[in-house]
Amino acid sequence: MTEAASPNLVRGTVDLVVLHTLQQGPVKGMHGFAIARWIRRGSGDVVSFEDAALYQSLHRLERRGLVASAWGRSEKNRRARFYRLTAKGRKHLESEVEAFRSYADAITRLLDAHA
């Protein structure tokens, strides 16, 4: 996300969005560029992450066992690392989505109460 165009993301939101993207993507997984493109397009070009933030998130999620990766070939026949959600990642995503929605609802109530 660009700071001038969008509000700062709540800590952990990058991981949540990456996990969700991988859940929606192909079974074989997605490479970093495809993940970034899906997020940007899926948000109507409102949300985008710096490459460093995206790859830090992917590496963090992989260390935690929520994402697995393997080398493969991109649609342009280039060598790329493909990331996919693990069973542990699916379970984690489910609980994180619930927690995030609860948090977002609370913030919305606060904003509406003081409008």
Buried (B, 14 or more C-beta within 10 A) or exposed (E): BEEEEEEEBEEEBBBBBBBBBBBEBEEEBBBBBBBBBBBBEBEEEEBBBEEEBBBBBBEBBBEEEBBBBEEEEBEEEEEBBBBBBBEEBEEBBEEBBEEBEEEEEEEEEEEEEEE
